[in-house]
Amino acid sequence: MPIPPYVADLRTRIGTDLLWLPGVTVVVRDDAGRVLLTRRADNDMWALVSGIIDPGEEPAPAAARESLEETGVAVVVDDLAAVSTTGEIVYPNGDRTTYLDLLFTAHPVSAEAAAAAHVADDENSAVGWFALDALPEPLTGSTTQRLALLRRFEANGDRVTLFVAP
């Protein structure tokens, strides 16, 4: 579902005005350390699994939901790696949004769950597992930024969540 119904409803009231929305991104890694990526249908670029948190939804379950909805992979959320914001994003229809992004790490609930990866929605045209040193091109800018945050988080031995300064 590209636009959650509550966001579509807000848009009928405020038009294309700037919306501040909470979002999640989840870095799902299998037992081999490969990262799960989706190829977005709207821009044909590879990206981490991400989405908008529904009203009243807890962030970690939202990350798990997004993985299942987009890739068919059920996951266990492990860590909150980083908290950051996006700059203003202007969509082709003129809608303006800024996201508070919560970057989670996760792993599939089982090897069978990892093997079940497939395109599970209309937002994506492909799904795949990739080694961090062999990522497909083109990658979205946000994926490159979030993978850099992941590397910083993992380099920190005590795995303390990063709060990104402007």
Buried (B, 14 or more C-beta within 10 A) or exposed (E): EEBBEEBEEBBEEEEEEEBEBBBBBBBBBBEEEBBBBBBBBEEEBBBBBBBBBBEEEEBBEBBBBBBBBBBBBBBEBBBBBBBBEBEEBEEEEEBBBBBBBBBBBBBBBEEEBBEBBEBBBEBBEBBBBBEEEEBEEBBBEBBEBBBEBBEEBEEEEEEEEBEEEE
